[in-house]
Amino acid sequence: MAPYPKPVHWRYTDNPRHWSQCERYTGADSLLSALDEGWKIVRVSQESIWYGAGRCGQVYHFTLASGTNRQDMAVIYSPYLDRLLPVCRARVQPASTGV
């Protein structure tokens, strides 16, 4: 994937957001902090989570790499992801069962 273009997020957040792998979900601000720290997007998949009464939410599963380290980050959809993903040239794949 293409390198992370830093200008795409100006004004989104000025404060780094710490994220721990014990968090089940996080926001796009945690993803931005990881990218700013040098992590690269390796894979992106999208999962639909259905609630009662036909309501649906989207979760994007990011596999990130930094050197030999890898981590998975589940990010709750926000409109910011609509801008970030094309700029990073990330192809979103459907989530496989058990992701």
Secondary structure, DSSP 4 states (H G I P E B T S, - for coil): -PPP-GGGGTTT-SS-----TT-S-B-HHHHHHHHHTT-EEEEEEEEEEE-GGG-EEEEEEEEEEETTEEEEEEEE--HHHHHHHHHTTPPEEEPPTT-
